[in-house]
Amino acid sequence: MRRLIVVLCIALPMSADTLADVKTALSKLNARTPLRATWSHEANDSTKGKFANGKTAHHVSVEAMQDAGTFRVEIPRALLDKTGDERNALSSVSPLGISDDLDFADTFTTLLNSGTVTEEKHVVWNGTPARLLVLQLKEPKREREITIGKVSFTENRLSVWIGADNVPLAAEHSRKTSAGFLMFHGDATSKRAWQFARRDDHFIVARREDWTSFSGLGQQGQAHTVVMVSIH
């Protein structure tokens, strides 16, 4: 038992140091050099049950430019001339969101700040040696009462794969929620996976993929979205 305690005492500071090194590396990526990229968004969702049944799908692609003083998004005129679901796809185009994808260092650091490291190990990611950090993220409360019932957060975990330069290569955020009111019950599961890229002083979301599903009150649904950033 004494030997096990010594090993744990050594391992925990190593995790803390790795997380600090990652935050330091991200703090140096301030996204001031000029950058041009194509940002695309693809979404598919479906729902079925007592109240609604249907499927939708859309895809949109725009150009984005960023430098130290300005940021702008160019929407093709042909897309503005579309109607119906194709035109509605523009609702996914958020200049702030796109800017965040091209300069993700601060946003990701904020997410890291909300977690506690529970595991660290050496792994291989896409053929590259990496370190894997697993963090338990904080919720306002693990279980809380609200006016319509009870909500329980049964999982909120962030996994981060880190390169030799301490800059994250990829990450995955998994979250599960359960809600109940009287005899009614519902569950929701979400997973977000990022692949990152570094270009000069930019920390970029090269790919973001989201999966969500829910069930309850006689209804089931799921959604899948993919965002891709291609640097020119």
C-alpha positions as CSV (number, residue, x, y, z in Angstrom):
1,M,0.0,0.0,0.0
2,R,2.8,2.4,0.8
3,R,4.4,1.8,-2.6
4,L,1.1,2.5,-4.4
5,I,0.6,5.8,-2.6
6,V,4.1,7.0,-3.7
7,V,3.3,6.2,-7.3
8,L,0.0,8.2,-7.2
9,C,1.7,11.1,-5.6
10,I,4.2,11.2,-8.5
11,A,1.5,10.7,-11.2
12,L,-0.8,13.5,-10.2
13,P,1.7,16.4,-10.5
14,M,2.7,15.1,-13.9
15,S,-0.9,15.5,-15.1
16,A,-1.2,19.0,-13.6
17,D,2.1,20.1,-15.3
18,T,0.9,18.8,-18.6
19,L,-2.3,20.7,-18.4
20,A,-0.4,23.9,-17.5
21,D,2.0,23.3,-20.4
22,V,-1.0,23.0,-22.8
23,K,-2.5,26.3,-21.5
24,T,0.8,28.0,-21.9
25,A,1.2,26.8,-25.5
26,L,-2.3,27.9,-26.4
27,S,-1.7,31.4,-24.8
28,K,1.0,32.0,-27.4
29,L,-1.3,31.5,-30.4
30,N,-3.0,34.9,-30.7
31,A,-4.1,34.6,-34.3
32,R,-2.6,37.9,-35.7
33,T,-1.2,36.7,-39.0
34,P,-3.5,37.0,-42.1
35,L,-5.5,33.9,-42.8
36,R,-8.1,32.9,-45.5
37,A,-10.2,29.8,-45.3
38,T,-13.2,28.0,-46.6
39,W,-15.7,27.1,-43.9
40,S,-18.4,24.5,-44.5
41,H,-21.2,23.2,-42.5
42,E,-23.3,20.0,-43.1
43,A,-26.2,18.9,-41.0
44,N,-28.6,16.0,-40.9
45,D,-31.3,15.4,-38.3
46,S,-34.4,13.3,-37.9
47,T,-37.2,12.9,-35.4
48,K,-40.0,10.4,-35.0
49,G,-42.8,9.7,-32.5
50,K,-46.2,10.8,-31.4
51,F,-45.8,14.5,-32.2
52,A,-43.5,14.8,-35.2
53,N,-41.8,12.8,-37.9
54,G,-39.4,14.1,-40.4
55,K,-35.8,14.5,-41.7
56,T,-33.9,17.5,-42.8
57,A,-30.4,18.0,-44.4
58,H,-28.5,21.0,-45.6
59,H,-25.0,22.1,-46.6
60,V,-23.4,25.5,-46.8
61,S,-20.0,26.8,-47.6
62,V,-18.5,30.3,-47.3
63,E,-15.2,32.1,-47.4
64,A,-13.6,33.7,-44.3
65,M,-10.7,36.2,-44.0
66,Q,-9.0,37.2,-40.8
67,D,-6.0,39.4,-40.0
68,A,-4.9,41.4,-37.0
69,G,-7.4,44.2,-37.6
70,T,-10.4,42.8,-39.5
71,F,-12.5,39.7,-40.0
72,R,-15.1,39.1,-42.7
73,V,-17.2,36.4,-44.2
74,E,-18.1,36.2,-47.9
75,I,-21.4,34.5,-48.8
76,P,-21.8,33.4,-52.5
77,R,-24.5,35.4,-54.3
78,A,-25.8,32.1,-55.7
79,L,-26.5,30.9,-52.1
80,L,-28.5,34.1,-51.3
81,D,-30.6,33.4,-54.4
82,K,-31.6,29.9,-53.2
83,T,-35.0,29.2,-51.6
84,G,-36.4,26.8,-49.1
85,D,-34.1,24.6,-47.1
86,E,-31.1,25.6,-49.1
87,R,-31.6,29.3,-48.1
88,N,-32.4,28.3,-44.5
89,A,-28.9,26.7,-44.4
90,L,-27.6,30.3,-44.0
91,S,-28.9,30.2,-40.4
92,S,-25.8,28.1,-39.5
93,V,-23.5,30.8,-40.7
94,S,-22.4,32.8,-37.7
95,P,-19.5,35.2,-38.2
96,L,-18.6,34.9,-34.5
97,G,-18.7,31.1,-34.6
98,I,-16.5,31.0,-37.8
99,S,-14.1,33.5,-36.2
100,D,-13.9,31.2,-33.2
101,D,-13.0,28.2,-35.4
102,L,-10.1,30.2,-36.9
103,D,-8.9,31.3,-33.5
104,F,-9.9,28.6,-31.0
105,A,-7.2,29.0,-28.4
106,D,-9.0,31.1,-25.8
107,T,-12.3,29.2,-26.2
108,F,-10.6,25.8,-25.7
109,T,-8.5,27.1,-22.7
110,T,-11.8,28.2,-21.1
111,L,-13.1,24.6,-21.5
112,L,-9.9,23.2,-20.0
113,N,-10.3,25.6,-17.0
114,S,-13.6,24.0,-16.2
115,G,-12.1,20.5,-15.8
116,T,-10.0,18.3,-13.5
117,V,-7.5,15.8,-14.8
118,T,-8.4,12.2,-14.0
119,E,-6.1,10.3,-16.3
120,E,-2.9,10.8,-18.3
121,K,-1.1,8.3,-20.6
122,H,1.1,8.0,-23.6
123,V,-0.8,6.9,-26.8
124,V,-0.6,7.1,-30.6
125,W,-3.0,9.4,-32.4
126,N,-3.2,9.0,-36.2
127,G,0.2,7.4,-36.2
128,T,1.8,10.2,-34.1
129,P,3.0,9.7,-30.5
130,A,0.8,11.8,-28.2
131,R,-0.3,12.2,-24.7
132,L,-3.9,11.7,-23.7
133,L,-5.5,13.8,-20.9
134,V,-8.9,12.9,-19.6
135,L,-10.7,15.6,-17.7
136,Q,-13.9,15.5,-15.7
137,L,-15.7,18.8,-16.5
138,K,-17.7,20.7,-13.9
139,E,-21.5,21.1,-13.9
140,P,-23.3,23.9,-12.0
141,K,-24.6,21.0,-9.9
142,R,-24.4,17.2,-10.4
143,E,-28.1,17.0,-9.7
144,R,-30.5,20.0,-9.3
145,E,-34.1,20.6,-8.9
146,I,-35.8,22.9,-11.4
147,T,-39.4,24.0,-11.7
148,I,-40.4,21.2,-14.1
149,G,-38.6,18.4,-12.4
150,K,-35.1,17.0,-11.9
151,V,-32.1,17.0,-14.2
152,S,-29.1,14.8,-13.7
153,F,-25.8,15.1,-15.5
154,T,-24.5,11.5,-15.6
155,E,-21.4,12.2,-17.7
156,N,-19.4,15.2,-18.7
157,R,-15.9,14.1,-19.9
158,L,-13.3,15.7,-22.1
159,S,-10.5,13.8,-23.7
160,V,-7.6,15.7,-25.2
161,W,-4.8,14.3,-27.4
162,I,-1.6,16.5,-27.1
163,G,1.3,16.8,-29.5
164,A,5.0,17.1,-28.7
165,D,4.8,20.9,-28.8
166,N,2.0,20.8,-26.1
167,V,-0.6,22.0,-28.6
168,P,-3.7,19.8,-28.8
169,L,-4.1,17.6,-31.8
170,A,-7.7,16.5,-31.2
171,A,-10.3,16.4,-28.4
172,E,-13.7,14.7,-27.6
173,H,-16.4,15.9,-25.3
174,S,-19.0,13.4,-24.1
175,R,-22.1,14.4,-22.1
176,K,-25.2,12.5,-20.9
177,T,-28.2,14.1,-19.3
178,S,-31.3,12.5,-17.7
179,A,-34.4,14.5,-16.9
180,G,-37.6,13.5,-15.1
181,F,-41.0,15.0,-14.1
182,L,-43.6,12.9,-12.3
183,M,-44.0,9.8,-14.5
184,F,-42.2,11.2,-17.5
185,H,-38.6,10.6,-18.2
186,G,-36.2,11.7,-21.0
187,D,-32.5,11.1,-21.8
188,A,-30.1,13.0,-24.0
189,T,-26.6,12.2,-25.2
190,S,-24.2,14.4,-27.0
191,K,-20.7,14.0,-28.3
192,R,-18.4,16.6,-30.0
193,A,-15.1,15.7,-31.6
194,W,-12.5,18.2,-32.8
195,Q,-9.5,17.8,-35.0
196,F,-7.1,20.8,-34.6
197,A,-4.5,22.4,-36.9
198,R,-1.9,25.0,-36.3
199,R,-1.1,27.6,-38.9
200,D,1.5,30.2,-37.9
201,D,-0.1,31.7,-34.7
202,H,-3.6,30.3,-35.3
203,F,-5.1,27.4,-33.4
204,I,-7.7,26.2,-35.8
205,V,-10.7,23.8,-35.7
206,A,-9.9,21.8,-38.8
207,R,-12.9,19.6,-38.3
208,R,-15.7,19.5,-35.7
209,E,-18.3,16.8,-35.6
210,D,-21.4,16.7,-33.4
211,W,-23.7,13.8,-32.6
212,T,-26.8,14.3,-30.4
213,S,-29.7,12.0,-29.6
214,F,-32.7,12.3,-27.3
215,S,-35.7,10.2,-26.2
216,G,-38.7,10.8,-24.0
217,L,-42.4,11.7,-24.0
218,G,-43.0,9.4,-26.9
219,Q,-40.5,11.1,-29.1
220,Q,-37.0,10.2,-30.4
221,G,-34.6,12.3,-32.4
222,Q,-31.0,12.5,-33.5
223,A,-28.8,15.0,-35.2
224,H,-25.4,15.0,-36.9
225,T,-23.4,18.0,-38.0
226,V,-19.9,18.4,-39.5
227,V,-17.9,21.6,-39.8
228,M,-14.8,21.7,-41.8
229,V,-12.2,24.4,-42.2
230,S,-9.8,24.4,-45.2
231,I,-7.0,26.9,-45.1
232,H,-5.8,28.5,-48.3
